[in-house]
Amino acid sequence: MNTVAKALRLRIEELLKEKGMSRYRLAMNCGITHSTLKNIMNETVADSLLSTVILIAYGFGMSVSEFLDSPLFAEDRLDI
């Protein structure tokens, strides 16, 4: 079972690899600081604000539903 923070990190890693994108480029694309993305990737934040998740999805050029459309976010697989 994943925490929300872990599922978010795993999905970002998955999409970075799929799109051949660096963390720095993603931070620039979504308009968040590199340190915010670093904190998300290090799971040092208990929960990310929805606005940040929306910006990350936009940084990948996708809708929030496309971003969240992953088995990683299935409610029965998350420890909420």
C-alpha positions as CSV (number, residue, x, y, z in Angstrom):
1,M,0.0,0.0,0.0
2,N,1.3,3.5,-0.9
3,T,0.9,6.8,0.8
4,V,-0.4,9.6,-1.3
5,A,3.1,11.2,-1.2
6,K,4.7,8.0,-2.4
7,A,2.2,7.5,-5.2
8,L,2.7,11.1,-6.3
9,R,6.5,10.6,-6.4
10,L,6.2,7.3,-8.3
11,R,3.9,8.8,-10.9
12,I,6.2,11.8,-11.4
13,E,9.2,9.4,-11.8
14,E,7.2,7.3,-14.3
15,L,6.2,10.3,-16.4
16,L,9.7,11.9,-16.2
17,K,11.1,8.7,-17.7
18,E,8.3,8.2,-20.2
19,K,8.8,11.8,-21.5
20,G,12.5,12.0,-21.2
21,M,12.2,15.0,-19.0
22,S,14.4,16.2,-16.1
23,R,13.1,17.3,-12.7
24,Y,14.4,20.7,-13.4
25,R,12.5,21.0,-16.7
26,L,9.3,19.8,-15.0
27,A,9.7,22.4,-12.3
28,M,10.2,25.1,-14.9
29,N,7.2,23.8,-17.0
30,C,4.8,23.9,-14.1
31,G,6.0,27.0,-12.5
32,I,7.0,25.6,-9.1
33,T,10.3,25.9,-7.5
34,H,12.9,23.2,-7.8
35,S,12.9,22.9,-4.0
36,T,9.2,22.2,-4.0
37,L,9.6,19.4,-6.5
38,K,12.6,18.1,-4.6
39,N,10.5,18.0,-1.4
40,I,7.8,16.1,-3.2
41,M,10.3,13.7,-4.7
42,N,11.9,13.1,-1.3
43,E,8.5,12.6,0.3
44,T,9.3,15.2,2.9
45,V,5.9,16.7,2.6
46,A,3.0,14.7,4.2
47,D,0.6,15.9,1.5
48,S,0.9,18.1,-1.6
49,L,-1.6,20.8,-2.2
50,L,-4.0,20.1,-5.1
51,S,-2.8,23.3,-6.8
52,T,0.7,21.9,-6.9
53,V,-0.5,18.6,-8.4
54,I,-2.5,20.6,-11.0
55,L,0.7,22.6,-11.9
56,I,2.7,19.3,-12.2
57,A,0.0,17.8,-14.5
58,Y,0.1,21.0,-16.6
59,G,3.9,20.8,-16.6
60,F,3.6,17.4,-18.3
61,G,1.1,18.9,-20.8
62,M,-1.7,16.8,-19.5
63,S,-5.0,17.2,-17.6
64,V,-5.2,16.3,-13.9
65,S,-7.3,13.3,-14.8
66,E,-4.7,12.0,-17.2
67,F,-2.1,12.5,-14.5
68,L,-4.1,10.7,-11.9
69,D,-5.2,7.9,-14.3
70,S,-2.8,5.4,-12.9
71,P,-3.3,2.3,-10.7
72,L,-0.9,4.0,-8.3
73,F,-3.8,6.3,-7.2
74,A,-6.4,3.6,-6.8
75,E,-8.1,4.3,-3.4
76,D,-7.8,0.7,-2.4
77,R,-4.0,0.9,-2.9
78,L,-3.4,4.1,-0.9
79,D,-3.0,4.5,2.8
80,I,-4.9,7.7,3.3
